[in-house]
Amino acid sequence: MAGDEKDGYYCSICGGIPPDKIKTRLVRIDGKDTGIDHLDFIIEEVKKLNLTKDDDIADELIKRVNEFNYVPSKKKEQYKAALLKEFRAGDNSNV
């Protein structure tokens, strides 16, 4: 790995993102494993909003996921359902 906090980190061999800096998580969407970048960060930020309605949570999740990832328009509802499931999976209050 090369680079630093100021200029950013990159692989000294290929110039890509170093494996330890990848923030992508696999989520099963419409039967297919899909990489979602920054999902853990997004979920934590949405939790801070203290939203209570599933529709509001899903809307906020998809809005933020769209900032870092491509979400096909035709799959938006499947993404929302999968993201809400991921959000709830880490929510111990619903166990």
ChimeraX attribute file (.defattr): number of C-alpha atoms within 10 A of each C-alpha:
attribute: neighborCount
match mode: 1-to-1
recipient: residues
	/A:1	16
	/A:2	12
	/A:3	11
	/A:4	9
	/A:5	6
	/A:6	6
	/A:7	8
	/A:8	9
	/A:9	16
	/A:10	17
	/A:11	13
	/A:12	12
	/A:13	9
	/A:14	9
	/A:15	11
	/A:16	11
	/A:17	14
	/A:18	15
	/A:19	10
	/A:20	7
	/A:21	10
	/A:22	10
	/A:23	13
	/A:24	13
	/A:25	13
	/A:26	12
	/A:27	18
	/A:28	15
	/A:29	17
	/A:30	13
	/A:31	8
	/A:32	9
	/A:33	11
	/A:34	14
	/A:35	15
	/A:36	19
	/A:37	19
	/A:38	17
	/A:39	23
	/A:40	15
	/A:41	12
	/A:42	19
	/A:43	21
	/A:44	12
	/A:45	14
	/A:46	16
	/A:47	15
	/A:48	8
	/A:49	10
	/A:50	9
	/A:51	13
	/A:52	9
	/A:53	8
	/A:54	14
	/A:55	13
	/A:56	10
	/A:57	22
	/A:58	22
	/A:59	15
	/A:60	20
	/A:61	22
	/A:62	20
	/A:63	14
	/A:64	18
	/A:65	21
	/A:66	15
	/A:67	12
	/A:68	13
	/A:69	14
	/A:70	10
	/A:71	15
	/A:72	11
	/A:73	8
	/A:74	8
	/A:75	11
	/A:76	13
	/A:77	16
	/A:78	15
	/A:79	23
	/A:80	22
	/A:81	17
	/A:82	17
	/A:83	24
	/A:84	20
	/A:85	16
	/A:86	16
	/A:87	20
	/A:88	16
	/A:89	11
	/A:90	13
	/A:91	11
	/A:92	7
	/A:93	6
	/A:94	7
	/A:95	7
